[in-house]
């Protein structure tokens, strides 16, 4: 009997790819000899590669017509028996559809953001799980995986001591906290002035340097955090994905909101303090699949966990409405509460 050939479609973004790994790991575990080709954006190729889950990684640029035509031709020539669209958007669902893959698995209409997309699938899955990683696992289960999710391991290339020292501008290379103040849309971000106050408190009370990680378009956030940090003098980082993975994996802990670097830190095994407001941590929070289950839904203030701490104000109404200022629930998270969470994680690692 011929081995299965799967096309996995998850183009982006950083956190969403991380939350797809458990589902693809389940696919790989159930079909160890199968060919699994992962289709993604070029900027995430290194991330997918570090998981070791894909036989091959194909990249495409969805805003480039020639790239899309080339991708469709490659999919058609590969004769996949199954395509799984973990993204649920027109741009992701249309590629295996136009390439004529016979079995195309995706989410049902009540589980996708863009209307009409499920029309392009042959198999539509009504997701019943709470966490998005477990929802992705339901697609793998439909494709024949024995379990919806499985453990995986990321293998980042370690930074040399000299490189890390250059980034942090210090010889103390293994004792630092990463602060990630961005988050795609500002309403789910903790105010930069509070990140700065936290940085100062960590430096004064714990003698730990902080590294501020920021992405494109977040230069103002990084500058405001640094300005509010005073004598703590945090380092700024806006580098490539490979260096980011190394920095996150070596950090004492990472503090951030519902954003890609935080979820990447979790996948790398680094403890995190996750700051949540308008988005629901039961659906989008830190996900460590160590026993086949997702995190608990106790979100009122601090979620007790040996690896992660989730802070969220009580009685927050979940919303994905994007605004250019912090959601009121983010303002309810106080600096002292975040520092106490950092302190607990630091003490746990000593």
Secondary structure, 3 states (H helix, E strand, C coil): CCCCEEEEECCCCHHHHHHHHHHHHHHHHHCCCCEEEEEECHHHHHHHHHHCCCCEEEECCCCCHHHHHHHHHHHHHHCCCEEEECCCCHHHHHHHHHHCCCEEEEECHHHCCCCCHHHHCCEEECCCCCCHHHHHHHHHHHCCCCCCCCCCCCCCCCCCHHHHHHHHCCCCCCCEEEEECCCCCHHHCCCHHHHHHHHHHHHHHHCCEEEEECCCCCHHHHHHHHHHHHHHCCEEECCCHHHHHHHHHHCCEEEECCCHHHHHHHHCCCCEEEEECCCCHHHHCCCCCCCCCCCCCCCCCECCCCCEEEEECCCCCCCCCCCCCCCHHHHCCCHHHHHHHHHHHHHHCC
